[in-house]
């Protein structure tokens, strides 16, 4: 484990102390857990972005053809 010093304003420090006491844990554990969760989220996002960008682009229309109109794309005659 590595020790790190952080600086908090008085209101935040008071809140996190109360929160830690209610959770029966330390401020250090709460901060560590929050940072670990954020690191995990960032890794998952980066992996998903790499998977998305690795896919081949999809051609939406053939050369010389226009795109379908909004009405054609959202035609729901069967629901009316």
C-alpha positions in Angstrom: 0.0 0.0 0.0 1.1 3.5 -0.7 0.3 6.5 1.5 -1.0 9.6 -0.3 -1.9 13.0 1.2 -5.0 14.8 -0.1 -6.3 18.2 0.6 -10.0 18.8 1.2 -12.1 21.8 2.2 -13.5 21.7 5.7 -17.1 20.9 4.6 -16.0 17.9 2.4 -13.6 16.6 5.1 -16.4 16.7 7.7 -18.8 15.0 5.4 -16.4 12.2 4.5 -15.5 11.6 8.2 -19.2 11.2 9.0 -19.8 9.0 6.0 -16.8 6.8 6.9 -18.1 6.5 10.5 -21.5 5.4 9.3 -19.9 2.8 7.0 -17.7 1.7 9.8 -14.6 2.3 7.7 -11.8 4.8 7.2 -11.7 7.9 5.0 -8.7 6.3 3.4 -10.6 3.2 2.5 -13.5 5.2 1.1 -11.2 7.3 -1.1 -9.3 4.2 -2.2 -12.5 2.4 -3.1 -13.8 5.4 -5.1 -10.6 5.8 -7.0 -10.4 2.0 -7.7 -14.0 2.1 -9.0 -13.2 5.1 -11.2 -10.1 3.4 -12.6 -12.2 0.3 -13.4 -14.8 2.4 -15.2 -12.1 4.2 -17.2 -10.6 0.9 -18.3 -13.9 -0.5 -19.4 -14.7 2.7 -21.4 -11.3 2.6 -23.1 -11.7 -1.1 -24.0 -15.2 -0.5 -25.4 -13.9 2.5 -27.4 -11.0 0.4 -28.8 -13.4 -2.4 -29.8 -15.8 0.1 -31.4 -13.0 1.9 -33.4 -11.5 -1.5 -34.5 -14.7 -2.3 -36.4 -14.9 -1.7 -40.1 -17.0 1.2 -41.2 -20.5 0.4 -42.5 -21.6 1.8 -45.9 -25.0 3.4 -45.4 -25.7 4.0 -49.1 -24.4 2.9 -52.4 -22.4 5.3 -54.5 -24.6 7.8 -56.2 -27.7 7.0 -54.2 -29.0 9.4 -51.6 -29.8 8.6 -48.1 -33.4 7.6 -47.2 -35.6 10.4 -46.0 -36.5 10.7 -42.3 -40.0 9.6 -43.1 -38.8 6.4 -44.8 -36.4 5.6 -42.0 -39.1 6.0 -39.4 -42.1 4.6 -41.3 -44.3 2.8 -38.9 -47.5 2.4 -41.0 -48.2 -0.9 -39.3 -48.5 0.9 -35.9 -51.0 3.5 -37.0 
